[in-house]
């Protein structure tokens, strides 16, 4: 994946995605990742240096990328993309050429905004599918995370089954380009 920026105009405003600067954004990331709403991100008690080291490790990994998303130039979400063939997932399913893994974390809201999480999800899916090498998005959310399960279903993900990863029992799911194009998320005006 190239590390160039991406932008999409949504009814909520201009959404952009750029490579994450782990050093510059460490404090912001820490606030998002340790917020009680981010319990499934897996770092609820991490301190700022731990968060910074984790994202510096990702910056140095040629198979894993972290992205900062903004709405109207204000930091709003964290996205990660990775090559499943170089992850723990490779031991759980036959990775196909064109598979790309995804993680998304939306910042804790300062006020309710209808459709915000769906708009972020759509932006990240379209960002990933903007790369012609990506044919299928792979996710592995914690089975207890019912909110993301509903969001994934709206985006066209199909659950393949549960798998035991090192830090959770996960719901392995896939979304092809055609699954996404036919999904309610892709057809909504978000």
C-alpha positions as CSV (number, residue, x, y, z in Angstrom):
1,X,0.0,0.0,0.0
2,X,1.2,3.5,-0.8
3,X,1.5,5.9,2.1
4,X,-0.3,8.8,0.3
5,X,-3.2,10.7,1.6
6,X,-6.9,10.0,0.8
7,X,-9.9,12.2,1.0
8,X,-13.7,11.8,0.5
9,X,-16.5,14.4,0.8
10,X,-19.2,13.2,3.1
11,X,-22.4,15.0,4.2
12,X,-20.6,15.6,7.5
13,X,-17.7,17.3,5.8
14,X,-14.3,16.4,4.2
15,X,-12.8,13.2,5.6
16,X,-9.1,12.6,5.0
17,X,-6.7,9.8,5.8
18,X,-3.0,10.2,6.1
19,X,-0.1,8.2,7.4
20,X,0.0,8.3,11.2
21,X,3.0,10.1,12.9
22,X,3.3,8.0,16.0
23,X,5.5,10.6,17.8
24,X,3.4,13.6,17.0
25,X,0.1,11.9,17.7
26,X,1.1,9.8,20.7
27,X,-0.9,11.8,23.3
28,X,-4.0,11.9,21.1
29,X,-3.8,8.2,20.4
30,X,-3.3,7.5,24.1
31,X,-6.5,9.4,24.9
32,X,-8.5,7.4,22.3
33,X,-7.0,4.0,23.0
34,X,-7.4,4.1,26.7
35,X,-10.9,5.5,26.7
36,X,-13.5,3.0,28.2
37,X,-15.3,2.9,24.8
38,X,-12.1,1.5,23.3
39,X,-11.9,-1.6,25.6
40,X,-11.7,-4.0,22.6
41,X,-8.6,-2.2,21.2
42,X,-6.7,-4.1,23.8
43,X,-4.6,-1.3,25.5
44,X,-6.9,0.1,28.2
45,X,-4.1,0.7,30.8
46,X,-1.3,1.6,28.5
47,X,0.7,4.8,29.2
48,X,1.7,7.3,26.5
49,X,5.2,5.9,26.0
50,X,3.7,2.4,25.5
51,X,1.2,3.6,22.9
52,X,4.0,5.6,21.1
53,X,6.3,2.5,21.0
54,X,3.5,0.3,19.7
55,X,2.8,2.7,16.8
56,X,6.4,3.3,16.1
57,X,6.7,-0.5,15.8
58,X,3.9,-0.4,13.3
59,X,5.6,2.5,11.4
60,X,8.7,0.3,11.0
61,X,6.7,-2.7,9.8
62,X,6.5,-3.0,6.0
63,X,3.3,-5.2,6.3
64,X,1.3,-3.1,8.8
65,X,0.3,0.6,8.5
66,X,-1.4,3.0,10.8
67,X,-3.5,5.9,9.5
68,X,-4.9,9.1,11.0
69,X,-8.4,10.1,9.9
70,X,-9.7,13.6,10.1
71,X,-13.1,15.3,9.6
72,X,-12.8,18.9,8.6
73,X,-9.1,18.7,9.5
74,X,-9.8,17.6,13.1
75,X,-8.4,14.2,14.1
76,X,-11.3,11.8,14.4
77,X,-10.2,8.2,13.8
78,X,-7.4,5.7,13.7
79,X,-7.3,3.0,11.0
80,X,-4.8,0.2,10.5
81,X,-4.3,-1.9,7.4
82,X,-2.1,-4.9,7.3
83,X,-1.1,-7.9,5.2
84,X,-2.8,-10.9,6.8
85,X,-0.1,-13.2,5.4
86,X,2.3,-11.5,7.8
87,X,0.0,-11.6,10.8
88,X,-1.3,-14.1,13.3
89,X,-4.3,-14.6,10.9
90,X,-2.1,-16.6,8.5
91,X,-2.3,-19.6,10.9
92,X,-6.2,-19.5,10.9
93,X,-7.3,-19.3,7.3
94,X,-5.8,-19.6,3.7
95,X,-4.8,-16.0,3.0
96,X,-5.6,-15.0,-0.6
97,X,-3.8,-12.6,-2.9
98,X,-5.5,-9.2,-2.5
99,X,-6.5,-9.7,1.2
100,X,-6.0,-6.7,3.4
101,X,-6.6,-6.6,7.2
102,X,-8.4,-3.6,8.8
103,X,-8.8,-2.1,12.2
104,X,-10.8,1.1,12.9
105,X,-11.2,3.1,16.1
106,X,-13.3,6.3,16.2
107,X,-12.4,8.9,18.8
108,X,-14.7,9.2,21.8
109,X,-17.4,11.7,20.9
110,X,-17.6,15.1,22.5
111,X,-21.3,15.2,21.4
112,X,-23.6,12.8,19.6
113,X,-23.3,12.9,15.8
114,X,-25.8,10.8,13.9
115,X,-24.1,8.7,11.2
116,X,-20.5,9.6,12.2
117,X,-19.3,6.0,12.8
118,X,-20.9,4.8,9.6
119,X,-19.3,7.7,7.7
120,X,-15.9,6.7,9.1
121,X,-16.4,3.1,8.2
122,X,-17.4,4.0,4.7
123,X,-14.4,6.2,4.3
124,X,-12.0,3.5,5.5
125,X,-13.6,0.8,3.3
126,X,-13.4,3.1,0.2
127,X,-9.8,4.1,1.1
128,X,-8.8,0.4,1.2
129,X,-10.7,-0.5,-2.0
130,X,-9.1,2.6,-3.8
131,X,-6.0,0.4,-4.0
132,X,-6.6,-1.9,-6.9
133,X,-4.5,-4.6,-5.3
134,X,-7.1,-5.0,-2.5
135,X,-9.8,-7.4,-3.4
136,X,-11.1,-8.5,0.0
137,X,-11.0,-6.8,3.5
138,X,-10.5,-9.1,6.5
139,X,-11.5,-8.2,10.1
140,X,-11.2,-10.1,13.3
141,X,-13.2,-8.3,16.0
142,X,-13.6,-9.6,19.5
143,X,-16.7,-11.7,19.6
144,X,-18.1,-9.6,22.5
145,X,-18.0,-6.4,20.4
146,X,-21.6,-6.4,19.2
147,X,-21.4,-2.8,18.0
148,X,-18.7,-3.5,15.5
149,X,-20.4,-6.7,14.4
150,X,-23.5,-4.7,13.4
151,X,-21.3,-2.1,11.6
152,X,-19.4,-4.9,9.8
153,X,-22.6,-6.5,8.7
154,X,-23.8,-3.2,7.3
155,X,-20.6,-2.9,5.3
156,X,-21.1,-6.3,3.8
157,X,-18.8,-8.4,5.9
158,X,-19.6,-12.1,6.0
159,X,-18.7,-14.0,9.1
160,X,-16.5,-17.1,8.4
161,X,-16.4,-18.3,12.0
162,X,-14.8,-17.8,15.4
163,X,-11.0,-18.2,15.9
164,X,-8.8,-18.1,19.0
165,X,-6.1,-15.4,18.6
166,X,-3.4,-14.6,21.2
167,X,-5.5,-11.9,22.8
168,X,-9.1,-12.7,22.1
169,X,-11.7,-15.0,20.6
170,X,-12.4,-13.2,17.3
171,X,-15.1,-13.3,14.7
172,X,-13.2,-13.8,11.4
173,X,-15.1,-12.0,8.6
174,X,-14.5,-11.1,5.0
175,X,-15.8,-8.4,2.7
176,X,-15.1,-8.5,-1.1
177,X,-15.5,-5.5,-3.4
178,X,-18.9,-6.8,-4.6
179,X,-20.0,-7.5,-1.0
180,X,-19.2,-3.9,-0.1
181,X,-20.8,-2.5,-3.3
182,X,-24.0,-4.3,-2.4
183,X,-24.0,-3.3,1.2
184,X,-26.3,-0.9,2.9
185,X,-23.3,1.2,4.0
186,X,-22.1,1.7,0.5
187,X,-25.5,2.7,-0.7
188,X,-26.3,5.2,2.1
189,X,-25.6,8.9,1.6
190,X,-22.8,9.0,4.2
